[in-house]
């Protein structure tokens, strides 16, 4: 009896994945940029990071939007170029901000088959915002990491210059979350390049 062995190549390694960090709050008195900067610092040794602050983004008028399309936004190319995403979002009224929903809705193919993780924050950790966002991202074929991070009352951890300085537990949680995100970025970058979904040519 002859036994044949199949040698399957592993996914191509993404040496420095391109990761977009999206800072969701646009309120005047906000701490989202401080947390986003903290996330960027954690990612920087292992990734090329593009910080997208929604307070600095002007999207087209919603009357021009139609399902799966519309005019290209000023950040469409940056989202398209990203291989993974970190959404940094507050929890407003048990969900995430309208500014973030508009950004998501104004793009479609740019999100598809890429991984994302979520850093939520609020009085109780922003978990309602995180879970609402998971469902929306799934509809766009975004793979959300199992590990996400909820920060309770992060305003209690601001330095005098406005920087976010959390405890070691939060830092460890972010490190584990980022590690999982980068793993998914490697896997899905390979899949998008070499393994088209059924029905796609």
N, C-alpha and C positions, 0 to 999 in steps of 0.2 A: 504494500500500500504506500502510495506516495502522498506526502503531506505538503501542501503549498502554503507558504506564508506570505501574507500581504503586508507590505510596509507602507504605512500611511504617513505622509508628511504632516508635521504639525503646522499650526497657523504661523504665518509670517509675523515676526516680532516687530512691533511698532516701537522703534528706538526712543523717539520722543513724540508721543501722541500730541495732537493739537486739541486742546480742551478749552471750550468756551465757558467762562464763569458768568452767569447772568444774574445781575443784581436787580431784583424785581421792584422794589419800592421806589415810588417817585415823589413821596411826600417831602415837604421842605425840611421838617424836623425828623430825620430818619437816621437809623444806625445801620441800615443794610450795607452801605459802602464799607463800614468798619469790619463787618463780618466777612464780606466779599474779599477784602484785602487779606484777611487772615487765611481764607481758603486759598487765595492765589499764592501766598507764602508757602503753604503746605504742598502745593502742586508743583511749584517752580523747579525743584531739583529733578523731577521726573517727567516733566511735560512742558510743551510750549503753550502758554496761556494767553487767551484773549479775553479781557474783561469787558463785558458789555453792560453798561449802566443804563437802564431804561429811562432814567431821568434825562439822559443826553440823546435819546433816540426819538425821532419824529416819524411815526408811521403814517401811511396814506390814510385818507378819509375812509371810514368803514363803508360808505355807500359804494365804493369801488370794489369791495371784496366780494368774491363769489367762491363757492366750495372748491377747494383744491387749487385756487389760483387768484389772480389779480395782479396789479402792478408790482414790480419788484420793489421791495423796501430798501432803505439805505443800509440795512444790516444783513440782507439776504445772502450776500457773498460770504460774510463772516460766519454765518450759521452753516452754510454749505461746506465751508472749509473745515469746520470742526469735526473731529472724530468722536467726541464725547462732550457731555454737558454737565455742569453743576449749576443747579438752580438754587439761588439763595433768596429765600422769600419769608416775609412775615406772615403771620396769620391774622387776617381781618375778618371778623364776623364768621368764624369757623371755616374759612376758606382762604384762598390766596388772592392777591390783588387783581383788579381788572386790568391793570397795565400789563401784567404777565399773560393773562388770557388773550389780550389783543396781539401781543407778540407771537404767541403760539399760533393763533388763528390766521395770522398774515403769512404764515409759511407752511409748507406741506412736505414736499419731497426733501427739503433741506434737513428735516428731522429724521427721516425714515431709516430704520435698521441701524440706529446708533444708540449707545448706552447713555444713561443719565443717572445722576444721583441728586438728592435733594437735601439741602441744609435749611431747615425751617426754624423759626423762632417765634416766641410769644410768651405770654404769662405762664402757660403750661407746656411750652416746648414746641408749639406750632404743628402738632401732629395732625390736626384736622386739615390744615393746608396741605401737608405732605400727602395724606391719603386721597384728597380730592385731586391733587395733581397727578398722582399715579394713574388714575383712570383715564384722564385726558391724554396723557402721554402714550398709554397703551393703544389708544385709538389711532395714533399716528405711527404705530410700529416702532416706538421707542422702548428699549429694554431698560426698565428701572432697576437699579441694584437692590438686592434684598436689604443691605445695610444702608440706612439713611441716618441723618443726624438731626435731633431736635434739641434746641437750646432754650432752656427755661430762663426767663428774665435776664437776657444777656446784657441789658443796660446796667446791671449791677457789676459788670466786669469791664467797664470802660476805664482806660487810663486817663490821666489829666489831658493828654493831647488827643483824646478821642479814639485811640486804638483799642481793639478788642483783645483782652488778655484773660482768656478762660483758664479754668483749672486743668490739671493734667488729665482728668477723665475725658473732658471734651476733646483735648488734643489727641488722645489715643483713639477716641471714637472717629475723629476725622481721618486719622492715618489709616485705620482699617477700611473706612469707606472709600477713600481715595485708591487704596490698593485694589479693592474689588472693581472699581470703575476702570482702572487702567487695564486690568485683566480682560474685562469685557470689551474695551476699546481694541485690544489686540485681536480678540476672537472675531468681532463683528467687522473690523476693517478687512480681515482676510475673507470673511463670508461675502461681503459686498463686492469684493474684487473677483473672487474665484468661484463662488457658489451661488449663482442667481436663483431666486425663488422659483418654484414651479409656476409656469405661465408667463415668466419673463424671459426674454431672449438676450 
